[in-house]
Amino acid sequence: MSVETQVGVAAGVAAPSERVGRYRWVIVGLLFTAMVINYVDRQTIGLLKGDLTTAFGWSETDYADIIFYFQATYAVAYLVFGRIVDKVGARWGFGLAFLIWQVAHIACAGARSLNQFIAARMVLGVGEGGGFPGGIKAVAEWFPKKERAFATGLFNAGTNIGAVVTPLVIPWIVTDLALGWQGAFIVTGVAGLIWLPIWLMVYRHPSKHAKVSSAELAYIQSDPADPAEKVSWFKLLTVKETWAYALGKFLIDPIWWMFLFWLPDFLGKRHGLDLKNFGPPLVAIYLMSDVGSVAGGWLSSTLMKFGQSLNSARKYAMLLCALCAVPVAFAAEASSLWVAVGIIGLATAAHQGFSANLYTLPSDVFPRKAVGSVIGIGGMIGALGGMAMSKFVGAMLEQNFGYTPMFIIAATTYLVALAVVHWLSPRYAPAKI
């Protein structure tokens, strides 16, 4: 340990990150990988929509119902897991959620009716509802506030890599390996289970981790101490910062759900794509999303390094992302496939950059004991918005209105969400509980 580092630790102030160790980024790497697996599991049904509709005779509203009930259990589980991870920590809370969602994904291969698919996807929703509360809790345990948006953006980028991997892997399993849609669920589900024992072996709270140096631990814990007492859900529901986060999620989450579950269908109906050629356009869109996720977190962290306050850095980053989403209003009218891909990719990148900053709000303004619960409340409210969007999309398509109404909503929602966040938390100050 250098002299500068020793002095910094002795003073209770962490030295710069390059001098204090980087083991915390291993944790981000594990969270990133879990999110890749999460989105392979989540998006598989969207890629297989055409095959499953043919096999089972689903209508647009049948498919919308599958998504609706998945989001219903996801909403409840998000709230419950937020409390669970606050009580048992990220290691066991995230591990339990992962096991549930992975087993449910595999179980989809055994579904033989609409109701059985709904049941399997509802269990998947239970597990996936614990993913982000556990991930955000882990970031809160392992990172100081000034790095949380960037760390969140990095692990959240795994969702986009999962969305990139899915259209490449699923057609290969279904057609090249000739394993059919059942094989797509089984192969990806079993392969993903490898992650769980690695997580349980590697993850510990930083204060109990043998590979975390005293200097890195001091850096992680360099923020002012949080109150030690637990905070009840009732108290959190009376705090306006809880609603700044929750209503922000209510507005933007349905847009991401719409992209995730209906984008292959849009590309098929508007541009004639199918399972064999979805790959390149979806890969391009979600690679752009990945850039947005990392860039959104990087931007606010960089603004803070250049002297911007936490409040202005987060909100300037969200404003830029909100403006980048506006052109998606014209996506349905684009005659060229790749023009549509570019417009939609910019919007999905804007969503992920916006989310990377919104996700840090609970850990920015709430004590660590309450972070998981606030994330859970916001996730539940966001999933309720997603349920409404599922019904809306199904009804619009069933009545042959097409995708234009959904894209117009997507273009304006982020500006509204930022206005709500600023209205409820104008100074981005620590929540008064």
N, C-alpha and C positions, 0 to 999 in steps of 0.2 A: 504494500500500500504506500502510495506516495505521501510526502510530507503534507502537500496541500489537502489530500484526502483525509489524512489523520486529523488535521486541524479542523476541517469541515465537520467531521463526525464528532469530534470533541465539543465543538460549538453547538451541536444539535442541528446543523444545517448541512444538507447533502451537497457534495461536490457535483460538478457537471456529470451528465450521464455517462460520458465516455470514460470516466475515471472510477465509476462506482460499480461496475459490473452490469451485465445485460441479461441476467437469467430471466427477468420478467418477460422478455420477448419470446422465450421458449413457451411460456404459458399462452401468449397471444398466438403462437404457432399451433398449439393444440386446439385452442378455440376456433381458429381459422379452419382447421381440418374438420372439426365437428360441424361447422356451418356448411362446408362443402357437402358432407354426407347428408345433413339436414335437408338441403335444397335438392339434392338428387332424389331423396325420398319424397319430398313435397311436390316436385315438378313432374315426376314420372307419369302421374295420371293425366296431366295436361298434354304430354307428348302422345299418350296412348288414347286420347279422347276419341279420335276417329275409329280406331280398331275396336275399342270397347263399345262405342255407340253402335257399330255394325253388329258386334257379337251379341249385345243384349237389347238392342232396339231402344236405346235411350232417346228421349227428347231433349231439347235445350233446357227445359225446366228440370228434368231428371238430373242432368249433369250439375245444374245450379244447386239442386238440393244436396248432392254429395258434398259440394264445396261449403254450402250453408251449414250443414251439421258438423262438418270438420271444424269450421270456425266457431261453432257454438261451444264445443268441448274445449277448443283451444282458448276461448275467452275465459272460461271458468278456470281451466288449468293454469293459465297465465297468472291469474290472481292468486290461486292457491300456492303455486310454486314460488311466487314472489315471497310469500310468507315462509315457505319451507326453507328456501335458501338463506333467508335471514336467520333462521333458527339453527340449521345444521351446517351451513356454509356451502360454498360453491362446489367443493369436491364431491360430496355425497348427493347434494341436490341436483347438480348437473348430470352426474353419473346415472342417477335414477331416471331422470327425464330421458336421457339418451337410450337407455335400455328399453323403456316403454315404447318410444317412437320407432325404434329399429325392429322390434318384434312385431309391432302393428303393421309396419311396411311389408314385412315378409308375409304376414297373414293375408294381405290383399290378394296374393296368388291363389288362395283357396276360396275366394268369393265367387259365388255362382248366381247371384241375383243382385238387383239394385239395393235391397235392404242389407244384404251381407256386405256390399261395398260400403254402404253408409256406416255400418257398424265398425268395420275395420278402420275406416278413415276417422271415425270419432275417437277411437283409441289412439290413433296416430296424433290427433289433435291434443289429447291429454299429455302425451310425451313431449311433443314439439312446443307446447305451451310453457315448458320449463327451460327451453333453450336459451332465450334471451335474458330472462331474469338471472339464470345461472351465469351466463357470460358477462353480463354487466356487473354482477356481484364480484366475479373474479377480477375484472378490471379495477373495480373500486378497491379490492384488497391488495392489488399488486402495483398500482400506479398512482402517483400524485395527480392532482387535478390538471396541471398543465400538460400532462401527457395523455389524459384519458380520451380526449376526442380522437387523437391520432391512433391510439391503441384500439379504440372501438371501431374506427374506420377500417383498420387492418383486419380485425377478426370478422367484421361484418362483410368485408370483401369476399370472404369465403362463400357467402350466399351466392354471389355472382359467379364465382368459379364453379359452384355446384350447378348453377343454371347453364354454364357453358358446357360442363362435362355431360350433363343429361342428354342433350340432343345428339351428342357424339356417341355415347355409350348405349343408349336404349335402342336405336335402330340396329346397331351392331349385334346386340344380344337377340333382338326379335327376329331379324332377317338373316344376317350373316351366320349366326350360330343356330338359327332356326329353332330357338327355344320358346318363341311365342311371347305373348304379353305376360304369361305366368312367370316365365324365366326371367323377365326384366325385373320383377319384384324380388324374386328369390336371390338371384346373383348379386344385385346391388345391396340387398339387405344383409346377406351373410358376409360379404366383403367388408361392409361398414362396421360390423361388430368387432373387428380387430382393434378399433380405436379405443374401446372401453377399458380393457385392462391397462393400456398404456397411460390413460388419464389417471386411473386410480393409483398407479405406481408413481407417477411423476408429481401430481398436484398435492401440494400442502400449502397452508397459510404461510406467507413469506417469513413471518416471525418464527416458524417452526421448521423451515426448510434448510437442510444442511448445505445446499449449494448457493445460498444467498449470503453474500458477504455482509459484514456489519455496515460497511459504507453504503451498499445498495439498499439495505434495510432502512438506514437513516434517510436515504433519498426518497424511498417509497413512502415513508411516514413523515415527510417534511411539512405536510399541511398542518394547520392548527388542529389540536385534538378535538374529536367529536364528543358530544355527550354520551355517556355510557348507557343510559337507560333506554329500554325498549320503547317503541312508539306504537300505539294501537292504530288499527285501520281507521277507527272513528276519528281520531285526532287528525290523521292524514287527510281524511275526506273534508275536513274543515279548513284546510290550508290551500290558499289560492294557487301556490306553486304546483301542488298536486294536479290541479285542474289545467294549469298551463301545459303540463306534460300530457295529461290524459286527453284533452281536447285536441291538442296537436296530433296525437296518435289517431284519434277518431277521424280526423280529416285526411291524413296522408296514407294511413295503412290500407284503406280500401283501394287506393290507386295501385299500390304495389301488388295487392292480391289480384286485381284485374289483369295487370300485365302478366303475372305469373301463370294464372290458370287459363287465360283466354287468348294470349298472344299467339300461340300456335294455331288456334282456330281462326283468328283474324288473318294471319298470313296464308292460311289455306283457302279461306273464302275470298279474300281480296286479290291474292297474287298466285293462287293455284298451287301452293306448296303442299307436300305430304310428308309422312314419316321419313322418307328416304332423302328429302332435300330441305328439311327444316334446319339442318345443322348450321351451315354458314351464316344465314341471317341471325339466328338466335345467338350463335357464338359472338358475332359482332356486337349485338345489342348488349349482351351481358359483360363482354370485355369493357365496353364503354362504361357500364355500370360500376365495374370494379375500379376503374380510374376515378370515377366520381366519388366512390366511397372513401378511397384513400385521400384524394385531393380535398374533399370537404373537411375531413378531420385535420389534415395537414394545414389547410388554410387558416383555420381558427387558432391552431397552436402557433403557427408562424406569426400571425397578427399579435398574439400575446407576447411573443419574444421581442417584437418591435415596439412594445409599449402600450398596445391597446388593452383596455380592461377586459375582464372575462365577459362582461355583458356585451360590449360592442363587438368583440372578436367573434363570439358565437352568432350574434344576430347579423353581422355583415356577411358572414359565410352562408347563413341560411337565406339571406336576401338574394345573393348571387345565384344560389341554387334554384330558388323560386323563379327567378327571371329566366333561367335556362329551360324551365319546364313549359313555358308559355307556347313555343312553336308546336307542341304536340297536338294542339287543337286542329291542325291541318293534316295530321297523319293519315286519316282515313281517306282523304281526297287525293293523296299523292299517287300519281299513275305509275311511277317507277318504284319497283321493289326496294332499291337501295336508297332512294330518297326517303322512303317511309322508314327504312331501317335506321338511317342517320337521325331522323327527327325523333323516333321512339327511343333510340339509344341515348340521345342527349337528355331526354326526359327521365329515363331510368337512372342515368348517371346523376342527374339533379336530385332525384328522390334519395339515392343512397348518400349523397353528400349532405343533404338536408337531415336525413336520419342520423348520420354519424354525429351531428351536433345536437339534435334533439335528444338522442339517447343519453347524452352526458348530463342533461339537465338534472335528473335526480341525484347523481353523484356530485354535481357541482353545488347544489343548494341544500341538500338534505344530509343529516348525519349518516354514517355508513350503516348503522343498525336499521335504518329505514329505507335504504336504497332498493333492496329487493322488493319490498312491499309496494313502493311507489311504481317501480317498473311493472309489477304485477297488475296494479290498478290501471295503469296506462295501457298495458297490453290487452287487458280485458275490454276496455272501452274501444280500443282500436279494432279488436276483433268483432265487436258489435257493429262497428261501421262497415267492416268487411262483409258481415252477414247481409246487411242492407244492400251493399253493392252487388253481392251475388244474386240476390233476388231481382235487382234492377236490371243487371246485364241479361239474365235469363229472360226476363219479360221483354226487354228491348229486342233481343234476337228472335224470340218467339213471334213477335209482332212485325218482324222484318224492318225494324228501324236502323239496323246496322250498328256500327261501332262509333259513329260520329258523336252521339251524345256523351259517351263515356270519355272520349278524348277531349272534348270541350271541358268537361268537369276536371279532368286531370290537369289541364293547362292552367286553371285558375286556383286550384285548391291550395297550393303551397303558399301563395301570397296571403290567402285567408288565414292559413295556419300560423304563419309568422305574425300576422296582426293579432291573433288571439294570444299567442305566447307573449308578445310584447305588452298587450293590454293587462294580462294577469300577472306578469312578472317584469315590470318596466325597468327595474334596476338590477335584476338577476341576483338579488341579495340572498343570503342564507335564509331559509324558511324559518319563520317564527312559530315554533310548536309549543 
